[in-house]
């Protein structure tokens, strides 16, 4: 009896020491099970289960004298089999006799029961079995189950009392071991995170681009990353991926106050990290995932959002600097000077070797400098054999300088490349010092209304000189020429006269354009002639009327 008491006391001591041993939680659990089996003579096999809170079942953490291939993937529901019942009711159980054990295990799923029998050395039910829940702070956290296959001896109440007593010690040790493992894992995660954070910091200090930083981050966290602008517009991704659905969903959530939030699309969850600074939201990191992000991924992504915010602010400052240089270069250009801050010596030489220059402008709702530089390169490639092209952005207007070695007609090429925008083209001048004339032409074109998207100053013909008249002269000419019919409050006569000239003095076409009967058009034209006391067929009268209507429309 003394020997057994000493063995049991020694078991308590050895189990208490397990927490200080090295190795994983799984290794410590198996060590505990071995100590218990060595202490109870009748026990020759056993299982150690821990409760998985997330999956809501008992998971096999260790087994002795069972075939590993069969028991490793086996799990038990709450109340399933002898171990499940001990866990559910938080009560130690002894079951003696093969038939009684078979009956006690009858509520197990057939496949799980087959796994158990295959895992046993004798491929049969044990002779005796006892199971005790492992309880920590009134909460069941696992089960230890012991079997007797060979000695044909039943477990006793004394054995069960010892098992119950030792499980209290085991509960404390397991809890401490889990906390230690979690702490070690957290330390590892923090160390890993600090290492990667340092790498990202160095990447930023080296001046890596946004794409390079995202590629490095994607490799670290092992997932695809997409980047969207502050308006929710797609900018880039670390690999080719369909982004339109994500873009739409993100744009619906731009008001979201959280720094980290999720978007759902069928089976895919999109984790969204705001890239923000004290200026506000700069952009969004979006990660399409099926599973939740690990702690390491979460910490690294949060830090990365800050790094990218700094990078984007630096990029914005760089953009503003380059933009300012381009704007200064344009103002110098209009005065006939080429800025060395923008143009290199070879580029200045290339521009000076040309003999024909003109400006054009087009409007954009939004743009970034990189897009403009890309467009500039495309234009330069098209014009490289005959000259060159430079772009100068200013708010929503972009002005282009075209330099040509000879007077080649490049307008069709320019129109084909800028077909989506409203483009205004000034006159061609022989020297850089005369570029201000081309600029004035564009300013004039922009004051007019046009139905065309691409219009050149040359197309205005004589009208360009009319527009240069002083305002008082314009008003006087309009009043002198059209005054008598301007009293028509409905403007029927003015509208008819305008359409008449637009359709080359064709009455049928004028009637069709105004949705009138031809007789109505004839009547109005006759009234115009009578009121103004002139004949529309007279060349001089017709020219004066067309000029007056043009000025009237552009007063």
C-alpha positions in Angstrom: 0.0 0.0 0.0 2.9 2.3 0.9 4.5 1.7 -2.5 1.3 2.6 -4.3 0.9 5.7 -2.2 4.5 6.7 -3.0 3.8 6.1 -6.7 0.7 8.3 -6.7 2.6 11.0 -4.8 5.4 10.8 -7.2 2.9 11.2 -10.1 1.7 14.5 -8.7 5.3 15.7 -8.4 6.2 14.6 -12.0 3.0 16.1 -13.5 3.7 19.4 -11.8 7.2 19.4 -13.3 5.8 18.9 -16.8 5.0 22.5 -17.2 8.7 23.4 -17.0 9.8 21.0 -19.7 10.5 22.1 -23.2 8.4 20.9 -26.1 4.9 21.5 -27.5 1.6 21.2 -25.7 1.0 17.9 -27.5 4.3 16.6 -26.1 3.5 17.6 -22.6 0.0 16.0 -22.8 1.6 12.7 -23.9 4.1 12.9 -21.0 1.2 13.4 -18.5 -0.7 10.4 -20.0 2.4 8.2 -19.7 2.8 9.2 -16.0 -0.8 8.3 -15.2 -0.5 4.9 -17.0 2.7 4.1 -15.1 1.0 5.0 -11.8 -2.2 2.8 -12.2 -1.1 -0.8 -12.7 -4.3 -2.0 -14.3 -4.1 0.7 -17.0 -2.3 -0.4 -20.2 -3.7 2.1 -22.7 -5.3 5.5 -22.7 -6.5 8.6 -24.5 -6.1 12.3 -23.7 -8.7 14.7 -25.2 -8.9 18.5 -25.1 -12.0 20.5 -25.9 -11.9 22.6 -29.1 -14.1 25.6 -28.3 -14.1 26.8 -31.9 -15.1 23.5 -33.5 -17.1 22.4 -30.5 -15.8 18.8 -30.1 -13.2 16.8 -28.2 -9.9 16.5 -30.0 -7.4 13.6 -29.4 -4.2 15.2 -28.2 -2.4 12.0 -27.2 -2.9 8.2 -27.0 -0.7 5.3 -25.7 -0.9 1.8 -27.0 -3.3 2.8 -29.8 -2.4 3.0 -33.5 -1.7 6.6 -34.4 -3.0 6.5 -38.0 -6.5 5.8 -36.7 -6.9 8.0 -33.7 -5.2 11.2 -34.8 -8.1 12.5 -36.9 -10.8 11.1 -34.6 -12.9 13.6 -32.7 -15.9 13.2 -30.3 -19.0 15.2 -29.9 -20.1 16.4 -26.4 -21.7 13.3 -24.8 -20.4 10.8 -27.4 -19.0 7.6 -26.1 -17.6 7.1 -22.6 -15.2 10.0 -22.9 -17.9 12.3 -24.2 -20.3 11.4 -21.4 -17.6 12.0 -18.7 -17.0 15.4 -20.3 -20.7 16.3 -20.8 -21.8 15.4 -17.3 -18.4 16.5 -15.7 -18.3 13.2 -13.8 -15.8 10.4 -13.6 -17.0 7.0 -14.9 -16.0 3.4 -14.5 -17.4 0.8 -16.9 -16.3 -2.8 -16.4 -16.9 -5.7 -18.8 -16.6 -5.8 -22.5 -20.4 -5.9 -23.1 -21.0 -3.0 -20.8 -18.3 -1.0 -22.5 -19.8 -1.8 -25.9 -23.2 -0.6 -24.7 -21.7 2.6 -23.2 -20.1 3.3 -26.6 -23.2 2.5 -28.6 -24.1 6.2 -29.2 -20.8 6.8 -31.1 -21.0 7.2 -34.8 -20.3 3.9 -36.6 -17.2 5.3 -38.3 -15.7 6.7 -35.1 -16.4 3.4 -33.2 -14.7 1.5 -36.1 -11.7 3.8 -35.9 -11.5 3.1 -32.2 -11.6 -0.7 -32.6 -9.0 -0.5 -35.5 -6.8 1.6 -33.3 -6.7 -0.9 -30.5 -4.0 -3.5 -30.5 -6.5 -6.4 -29.9 -9.2 -5.0 -32.3 -11.8 -5.4 -29.6 -13.3 -3.6 -26.6 -11.3 -3.3 -23.4 -12.0 -5.4 -20.3 -12.3 -2.3 -18.1 -12.5 1.4 -18.8 -12.5 4.6 -16.7 -12.8 8.2 -17.8 -12.5 11.5 -15.8 -13.2 15.1 -17.0 -10.4 17.6 -16.6 -11.9 20.7 -15.0 -10.3 24.1 -14.5 -12.1 26.8 -12.7 -15.4 25.0 -12.9 -15.0 24.6 -16.7 -14.5 21.3 -18.4 -11.4 21.6 -20.7 -10.8 17.9 -21.6 -11.0 14.2 -20.6 -8.5 11.5 -19.8 -9.6 7.9 -20.5 -7.8 4.7 -19.4 -8.4 1.2 -20.6 -7.4 -2.3 -19.5 -7.0 -4.9 -22.3 -4.5 -7.5 -21.0 -4.6 -8.1 -17.2 -8.4 -8.8 -17.1 -8.7 -6.7 -14.0 -11.4 -4.2 -13.3 -10.6 -0.6 -12.3 -11.6 0.1 -8.7 -13.1 3.1 -7.0 -9.7 3.7 -5.5 -8.3 4.0 -9.0 -11.1 6.4 -9.9 -10.5 8.5 -6.9 -6.8 8.8 -7.8 -7.7 9.7 -11.4 -10.1 12.4 -10.2 -7.5 13.8 -7.9 -4.8 13.8 -10.5 -7.0 15.5 -13.1 -7.2 18.5 -10.9 -3.4 18.7 -11.0 -3.5 18.0 -14.7 -6.0 20.8 -15.3 -3.7 23.4 -13.8 -0.6 22.0 -15.7 -2.5 22.0 -19.0 -3.8 25.5 -18.5 -0.3 26.8 -17.6 1.2 24.9 -20.6 -1.4 26.4 -22.9 -0.8 29.9 -21.6 3.0 29.3 -22.0 2.5 28.0 -25.6 0.3 31.0 -26.4 2.8 33.4 -24.9 5.6 31.7 -26.9 3.5 31.8 -30.0 2.7 35.5 -29.4 6.4 36.3 -28.8 7.2 34.5 -32.0 4.5 36.4 -33.9 5.7 39.7 -32.4 9.3 38.9 -33.3 8.3 37.9 -36.8 6.1 41.0 -37.2 8.9 43.3 -35.9 11.3 41.7 -38.5 8.8 42.3 -41.3 7.9 45.7 -40.1 11.6 46.6 -40.2 11.8 45.3 -43.8 8.9 47.5 -44.8 10.4 50.5 -43.1 13.6 50.0 -45.0 11.6 49.6 -48.2 10.0 52.9 -47.7 13.3 54.6 -46.8 14.8 53.2 -50.0 12.1 55.0 -51.9 10.4 51.9 -53.2 7.2 52.5 -55.2 3.8 51.5 -54.0 3.8 48.5 -56.3 7.1 47.3 -54.9 6.0 47.7 -51.3 2.7 45.8 -52.0 4.5 43.0 -53.7 6.8 42.6 -50.7 3.9 42.8 -48.3 1.9 40.2 -50.3 4.9 37.8 -50.1 5.1 38.3 -46.3 1.4 37.7 -45.5 0.9 35.1 -48.3 -2.2 36.6 -49.8 -3.1 38.7 -52.9 -3.4 42.4 -52.1 -5.4 45.0 -54.1 -5.0 48.8 -53.7 -7.8 51.3 -54.3 -7.7 55.1 -54.2 -9.5 57.2 -51.7 -12.5 57.3 -54.1 -12.6 53.6 -54.2 -11.1 53.3 -57.7 -8.9 50.4 -58.5 -5.2 51.3 -58.8 -3.2 48.1 -58.8 -3.0 44.5 -57.5 -0.1 42.1 -56.7 -1.4 39.6 -59.2 -4.0 39.6 -62.0 -7.5 39.5 -60.5 -11.0 40.6 -61.4 -11.6 43.8 -59.4 -14.9 45.3 -60.7 -17.1 43.7 -58.1 -14.8 44.6 -55.2 -14.6 48.2 -56.6 -18.4 48.5 -56.6 -18.8 47.1 -53.1 -16.0 49.3 -51.7 -17.4 52.5 -53.3 -20.7 51.7 -51.4 -18.8 51.6 -48.1 -16.6 54.7 -48.4 -18.4 56.2 -45.4 -17.4 53.4 -43.2 -15.8 54.7 -40.0 -13.8 51.7 -39.0 -10.1 51.5 -40.0 -10.6 47.8 -40.7 -13.8 46.3 -42.0 -15.1 43.4 -44.2 -17.0 43.2 -47.4 -18.9 40.0 -48.3 -19.3 38.5 -51.8 -20.7 35.0 -51.9 -18.1 32.7 -50.4 -15.3 35.3 -50.4 -14.6 37.8 -47.6 -12.7 41.0 -48.4 -10.7 42.4 -45.5 -10.3 46.1 -46.0 -7.6 48.2 -44.3 -7.9 52.0 -44.6 -4.7 53.8 -45.6 -5.1 57.1 -43.7 -3.2 60.0 -42.3 -4.1 63.2 -40.5 -5.2 64.5 -43.9 -7.9 61.8 -44.1 -8.3 58.6 -46.0 -5.7 58.1 -48.8 -6.6 54.7 -50.1 -7.6 51.1 -49.2 -5.8 47.8 -48.9 -8.2 45.0 -49.9 -7.5 41.3 -49.3 -9.8 38.6 -50.8 -9.8 35.7 -48.2 -11.8 32.6 -47.5 -10.4 32.2 -44.0 -9.9 34.7 -41.2 -6.5 36.5 -41.0 -4.0 35.4 -38.4 -2.8 37.7 -35.7 0.6 38.1 -37.5 -1.2 39.1 -40.7 -3.4 41.6 -38.9 -0.5 43.3 -37.1 1.6 43.4 -40.2 -1.2 44.8 -42.4 -2.1 47.5 -39.8 1.6 48.6 -39.8 1.7 48.4 -43.6 -1.3 50.7 -43.9 0.7 53.3 -42.0 3.8 52.7 -44.1 1.8 53.0 -47.3 0.1 56.2 -46.0 3.6 57.7 -45.5 4.7 56.5 -49.0 1.6 57.9 -50.6 2.0 61.3 -48.8 5.6 61.4 -50.0 4.5 60.5 -53.5 1.8 63.2 -53.4 4.5 65.7 -52.3 6.8 64.6 -55.1 3.9 64.9 -57.5 3.1 68.4 -56.3 6.8 69.3 -56.7 6.9 67.9 -60.2 3.6 69.6 -61.0 4.9 72.9 -59.8 8.0 72.5 -61.9 6.0 71.7 -65.0 3.7 74.7 -64.4 6.8 77.0 -64.0 8.3 75.5 -67.1 5.1 76.3 -69.0 5.1 79.9 -68.0 8.7 80.2 -69.0 7.9 78.5 -72.3 5.3 81.0 -73.2 8.0 83.7 -72.8 10.2 81.7 -75.1 12.5 80.1 -72.5 13.1 76.4 -71.8 13.4 75.4 -68.1 16.4 73.2 -67.2 14.4 71.9 -64.2 12.1 70.0 -66.7 14.1 69.7 -69.9 17.5 68.1 -70.2 20.2 69.5 -72.5 19.4 66.9 -75.2 15.7 67.6 -75.0 16.3 71.4 -75.2 18.4 70.8 -78.3 15.7 68.6 -79.9 13.1 71.3 -79.3 15.3 74.1 -80.6 16.0 72.1 -83.8 12.3 72.3 -84.7 10.8 75.0 -86.9 7.1 74.8 -86.2 5.3 74.9 -82.8 1.8 74.9 -81.5 -0.2 74.4 -78.3 -3.3 72.3 -77.6 -5.3 71.8 -74.5 -7.7 69.2 -73.2 -9.8 68.8 -70.1 -9.8 65.9 -67.7 -12.1 65.2 -64.7 -9.2 63.6 -62.8 -5.7 62.5 -63.5 -2.4 61.7 -61.9 1.1 62.7 -63.0 2.1 59.2 -63.8 -0.8 58.8 -66.3 0.2 62.0 -68.0 3.8 61.0 -68.2 2.7 57.7 -69.8 0.6 59.6 -72.3 3.5 61.9 -72.9 5.7 59.0 -73.7 3.1 57.6 -76.1 2.8 60.9 -77.9 6.6 61.3 -78.1 6.9 57.8 -79.7 4.4 58.7 -82.4 6.1 62.0 -83.1 9.8 61.0 -82.6 10.7 61.0 -86.3 9.2 64.4 -87.0 9.5 66.2 -83.6 8.4 65.9 -80.0 5.5 66.5 -77.6 5.5 67.8 -74.0 2.6 68.0 -71.6 2.0 70.6 -68.8 -0.9 69.9 -66.4 -2.7 72.7 -64.5 -5.6 71.6 -62.4 -8.2 70.0 -64.7 -6.6 71.4 -67.9 -3.6 69.8 -69.7 -1.7 71.9 -72.2 0.5 70.2 -74.8 3.4 71.6 -76.8 4.0 70.1 -80.2 7.4 70.7 -81.9 7.8 69.8 -85.5 10.8 69.8 -87.8 8.6 70.5 -90.8 5.0 71.5 -91.3 3.6 67.9 -91.3 -0.1 67.5 -90.7 -0.2 65.8 -87.3 -3.7 66.8 -86.3 -5.3 63.4 -87.4 -2.7 61.6 -85.2 -3.3 63.9 -82.3 -7.1 63.5 -82.6 -6.9 59.7 -82.7 -4.8 59.6 -79.5 -7.1 62.1 -77.6 -10.4 61.0 -79.0 -12.1 60.8 -75.6 -11.4 64.4 -74.6 -12.4 67.9 -75.8 -9.3 69.2 -77.5 -8.6 72.8 -78.6 -5.6 73.5 -81.0 -4.0 76.9 -81.4 -2.2 78.3 -84.5 1.2 77.0 -85.6 4.1 79.5 -85.1 7.7 79.5 -86.4 9.4 80.3 -83.0 9.0 79.5 -79.3 8.8 83.3 -78.6 5.5 83.4 -80.5 3.8 80.6 -78.6 1.8 83.1 -76.7 -0.2 83.6 -79.9 -1.1 79.9 -79.9 -2.1 80.2 -76.3 -4.4 83.2 -77.0 -6.1 81.2 -79.8 -6.9 78.4 -77.3 -8.3 80.9 -74.8 -10.5 82.2 -77.6 -11.7 78.8 -78.6 -12.6 78.0 -75.0 -15.0 80.9 -74.8 -17.0 79.4 -77.7 -19.6 76.7 -77.8 -18.8 73.7 -80.1 -20.5 70.6 -81.1 -17.2 69.0 -82.1 -14.7 67.4 -79.6 -11.7 68.4 -81.6 -11.5 71.9 -83.0 -8.6 74.0 -84.3 -8.2 77.7 -84.4 -7.7 77.5 -88.2 -11.2 76.2 -88.6 -12.7 79.5 -87.4 -11.5 81.3 -90.6 -12.6 84.9 -90.6 -14.5 84.5 -87.4 -11.3 84.4 -85.3 -10.7 88.1 -86.3 -14.3 89.0 -85.3 -13.7 87.5 -81.9 -10.7 89.8 -81.4 -12.8 92.9 -81.7 -13.4 95.0 -78.5 -16.6 94.1 -76.7 -18.2 97.5 -77.5 -17.5 97.0 -81.2 -19.1 93.6 -81.1 -22.3 94.8 -79.4 -22.5 97.8 -81.8 -22.2 95.6 -84.9 -24.8 93.1 -83.6 -27.3 95.9 -82.7 -26.7 97.7 -86.0 -27.2 94.5 -88.1 -29.8 92.5 -86.2 -31.4 95.1 -83.9 -34.8 95.2 -85.7 -35.4 91.5 -85.2 -33.9 91.2 -81.7 -37.2 92.7 -80.4 -38.8 89.3 -81.2 -39.1 87.9 -77.6 -39.6 84.3 -78.8 -36.4 84.6 -80.9 -38.1 82.8 -83.7 -36.6 85.0 -86.4 -33.0 84.8 -84.9 -33.3 81.0 -84.6 -34.7 80.7 -88.2 -31.9 82.9 -89.6 -29.2 80.9 -87.7 -30.6 77.6 -89.0 -30.9 79.0 -92.5 -27.2 79.8 -92.7 -26.3 76.5 -90.9 -28.1 74.5 -93.6 -26.4 76.5 -96.4 -29.6 78.5 -97.2 -31.6 75.4 -98.0 -35.2 76.0 -97.1 -36.2 72.3 -97.1 -33.3 71.4 -94.7 -34.0 74.4 -92.5 -37.6 73.4 -92.2 -36.6 69.8 -91.3 -34.0 71.0 -88.8 -36.6 73.3 -87.1 -39.4 70.8 -87.4 -41.5 73.3 -89.4 -43.4 73.3 -92.6 -41.5 74.9 -95.5 -44.1 77.6 -95.9 -43.5 78.6 -92.3 -39.8 79.0 -93.1 -40.6 81.1 -96.2 -42.9 83.3 -94.2 -40.2 83.9 -91.5 -37.5 84.6 -94.1 -39.7 87.1 -95.8 -40.4 88.8 -92.5 -36.7 89.0 -91.8 -36.0 90.7 -95.2 -38.9 93.1 -94.7 -37.9 94.0 -91.2 -34.2 94.4 -91.9 -34.8 95.9 -95.4 -32.4 93.7 -97.2 -32.2 90.7 -99.5 -30.8 87.4 -98.2 -29.6 86.4 -101.6 -27.3 89.5 -101.6 -23.7 88.3 -100.8 -22.8 91.3 -98.7 -26.0 91.3 -96.7 -25.7 87.6 -96.1 -22.1 87.9 -94.9 -23.0 90.7 -92.5 -25.9 88.7 -91.1 -23.7 85.6 -90.6 -21.1 87.6 -88.8 -23.7 89.3 -86.6 -25.3 86.0 -85.6 -21.8 84.6 -84.8 -21.0 87.6 -82.5 -24.5 87.5 -81.0 -23.9 83.9 -80.0 -20.5 84.7 -78.4 -21.2 87.9 -76.6 
